[in-house]
Amino acid sequence: MSETTTTTTTTTTSSLSVNDNNNNTPNEEEMRASMLRFWLGALGHPVILHLHENTTVMGILCAIDAKQEYLQMSQLSTPLYLYPETLVRCSDVISLEVLPKTTAGKSK
């Protein structure tokens, strides 16, 4: 009689995330969720945009596109004109300040 030996090899794989190093660094999913919460909270609020060449404008934040390339603004007050509705390129924005809704129409 001949004996047959069967060997089974089991391979396990594990996925590593950015947060595996236990240094409380947020992973990509947590950062994206945080950014989405920020934009949702800022919608409808007056914002001050600080642009290049020392320009500051103020308006109501209405929307941002999925790629975060354009801000849709209403009542955008610039040094030259008041735009009822407009798009602002995010690449033109150095920083933005989100103001409470009660300060709409007041200048800083």
N, C-alpha and C positions, 0 to 999 in steps of 0.2 A: 504494500500500500504506500502511496505517496501522499505526503502532507502538503497542503497549499497554505502559504502564509500571506495574509493581506495586511498591508500597512496603510493606515489612514493618516494623512497629514492635515491638520487644521490650521488655517492661517487667519489671524484676526488683524483687522486694521482699525485704527482709531483716528478720528479727525481732531486736529488741534485747532483751537481758536486763539485769537489774540490775547484773550483773558486768562490763558493757562499759566501765566507766569506769576499769578497771585499778587500783582502790584497795583491792583485796582484801576488799571488802564481800561477805559471803555472800548468795547469792540465796535466794529463798523456798524452793526445793527443798532446798538445802543446810541451811537452818535447820530445816525440817521433819524431814529425815533425822536431824539432830543431836538434836532433841527426842525423836524415837522411840527413838533409841539410849539416851538418858538414861532414859526410862521403862522400857525393857526391862532395863536394868542395875539399876534400883532395885527392880524387882519381887521380892518375897520378903524384902527387907531391912527391918529395923526403921527407922522414921522418926520424927523428932520434928517435930510440926506446931506452928508458932507462929501462934496465932489472934488475932482481935481481942479487946480488953479484957484484954490481957496474960495470956492463957490459953495454956498449953502442954500438949499431949497427946502420947502415944507409942503406937505400934502397928506392926503388920506391914503393909506395902503389898502388897495382893493384885492390884489391877487399877485401871485408869483408863478411863473411857469414851472413845469416839472423838472427842467434842467437847471433851474435857478439862474437863468440868464437875463430875464426881464422882470421888472416890477411894474404892475399896472397901478397907476396912481390917479386919484381924482383931486380936483381943487389944488393942483400943484402950483404953488406960488414961487416964481423965480424973480430975479432982479428986474427982468424986462416985461414979464407977462404972467397972467394967471391962466393956466391951462385947465379947462374943465375935466378932461380925460386925456391921459397920455401914457406912453410906455417909457421906462427908464432902463437903460442897459446896466446890469449889475456891475459890469467891468468898469463903469464910470464912477461907481460909488466907493468911497474910501471907508466910510462908516455910516451907520444910521442910528438914530435915537428914537425909540418908541416912547411916545408920550401918552399920558392918560387921556381918555376920550373927552374929558371935560375941558381940555386946553385947545380944542379945535378952534382955529381961527385966531388964536393969540400968538403973537410973535415972541421969540425968546430974547 
